[in-house]
């Protein structure tokens, strides 16, 4: 689960050009929320962690 998330996060700065640090920070914060609240995890019985 963590490895998949780390892979997604690593792709963000590699594939997106950000105008500012704040923009990068907002994007990563949003991605963390999506991963924790919306993406079902097989190990958790196909429910989101939070």
FITI-812405 format. One line per field, with one value per residue (C-alpha): residue in one letter; x, y, z; residue number from 1. Coordinates in pm, 1 decimal. Example, Ala and Ser with C-alpha at 12.3 -4.5 7.8 and 13.67 -1.06 7.14 Angstrom:
code: A / S
px: 1230.0 / 1367.0
py: -450.0 / -106.0
pz: 780.0 / 714.0
pos: 1 / 2
This chain:
code: X / X / X / X / X / X / X / X / X / X / X / X / X / X / X / X / X / X / X / X / X / X / X / X / X / X / X / X / X / X / X / X / X / X / X / X / X / X / X / X / X / X / X / X / X / X / X / X / X / X
px: 0.0 / 270.9 / 487.9 / 206.6 / 137.6 / 507.7 / 519.0 / 224.6 / 375.2 / 711.8 / 542.8 / 387.4 / 697.2 / 841.2 / 537.0 / 400.6 / 550.2 / 452.1 / 448.8 / 533.6 / 613.9 / 259.8 / 114.3 / 325.8 / 231.9 / -140.9 / -119.9 / 58.4 / -184.6 / -477.9 / -320.2 / -268.2 / -634.7 / -748.6 / -532.1 / -652.9 / -1020.4 / -1117.8 / -892.0 / -999.2 / -720.7 / -726.5 / -556.3 / -839.2 / -1119.0 / -1154.0 / -1233.1 / -1047.1 / -808.9 / -995.1
py: 0.0 / 249.0 / 150.4 / 220.9 / 558.4 / 649.3 / 564.5 / 793.8 / 1076.7 / 1035.0 / 1075.6 / 1411.6 / 1634.9 / 1429.0 / 1478.6 / 1816.7 / 2163.0 / 2372.0 / 2751.6 / 2760.0 / 2551.2 / 2616.9 / 2465.3 / 2151.7 / 2131.1 / 2164.6 / 1893.3 / 1650.5 / 1725.3 / 1657.2 / 1331.7 / 1214.8 / 1285.6 / 1099.5 / 799.6 / 788.3 / 862.0 / 743.2 / 465.6 / 123.2 / -97.3 / -472.4 / -543.0 / -360.2 / -554.6 / -307.1 / -5.5 / 323.8 / 354.2 / 649.1
pz: 0.0 / 95.3 / -199.5 / -445.3 / -284.4 / -288.7 / -657.5 / -728.5 / -526.7 / -698.8 / -1038.6 / -951.5 / -966.3 / -1251.3 / -1477.0 / -1366.6 / -1376.5 / -1074.9 / -1060.6 / -692.1 / -389.6 / -262.4 / -576.8 / -532.0 / -164.5 / -242.0 / -506.2 / -275.4 / 8.9 / -224.8 / -344.0 / 15.1 / 92.2 / -218.9 / -133.4 / 226.6 / 170.0 / -176.2 / -306.5 / -180.2 / -47.4 / -107.3 / 227.2 / 406.3 / 240.3 / -46.4 / 170.5 / 198.3 / 496.8 / 649.0
pos: 1 / 2 / 3 / 4 / 5 / 6 / 7 / 8 / 9 / 10 / 11 / 12 / 13 / 14 / 15 / 16 / 17 / 18 / 19 / 20 / 21 / 22 / 23 / 24 / 25 / 26 / 27 / 28 / 29 / 30 / 31 / 32 / 33 / 34 / 35 / 36 / 37 / 38 / 39 / 40 / 41 / 42 / 43 / 44 / 45 / 46 / 47 / 48 / 49 / 50
